[in-house]
Amino acid sequence: MTSSTKKTKTPTTKTEDLYAIAETSGQQFLFKVNRYYDLDRINANEKEKITLNNILLIKDKEEISIGQPYIKDANIELEIVSHKRDRKILVYKMRPKKKTRRKMGHRQELTRVMVRSINKGKNSSLKDTNSETTKKSTNSKKEKS
């Protein structure tokens, strides 16, 4: 009986443990590698690769990185699979007791993308930006005097 109550861990692959939350087209999406997502229309050709830089969170196998508001030097590489249109949404407006009715429809333009990779930033670039800001501040002091 005790053997049936034990929980065994199944081995997981690295791609299952890796995901990112990014902001695109005014919404936040949870992206995983080798999955399809439908985003608002992106002005690019099919099979073209694009990158997203507004990464809010990245979770690896062991650590979680949270941006303030975005993670520096992190990006998600996407490949555009196709352009399509969403299903039709009907909008029906009616004013009671006035015999006014209006029926309209709308189909959203979408782009289907596939996530190819999620890249995390390096800390070495943070040191470079700090040295540049100190150089700029010393130059501005000399100009003022």
GILIN-V746475 format. One record per backbone hydrogen bond with DSSP energy under -1.0 kcal/mol. NH is the residue of the N-H (numbers start at 1). CO is the residue of the C=O. Records with the same first field share a line. If there is no record, write none. Layout:
NH->CO / CO
This chain:
19->59
20->31
21->57
22->29
23->54
24->27
27->24
29->22
31->20
34->115
37->113
39->111
41->109
44->42
47->80
48->45
50->78
52->76
55->53
56->21
57->21
58->65
59->19
60->63
65->58
67->56
68->70
71->55
74->71
75->119
76->52
77->117
78->50
79->114
80->48
81->112
82->112
84->110
86->108
89->106
91->104
93->102
95->100
98->95
102->93
104->91
106->89
110->84
111->39
112->82
113->37
114->79
115->35
116->77
117->77
119->75
128->124
129->125
130->126
131->127
132->128
133->129
134->130
135->131
136->132
137->133
138->134
139->135
140->136
141->137
142->138
143->139
144->140
145->141
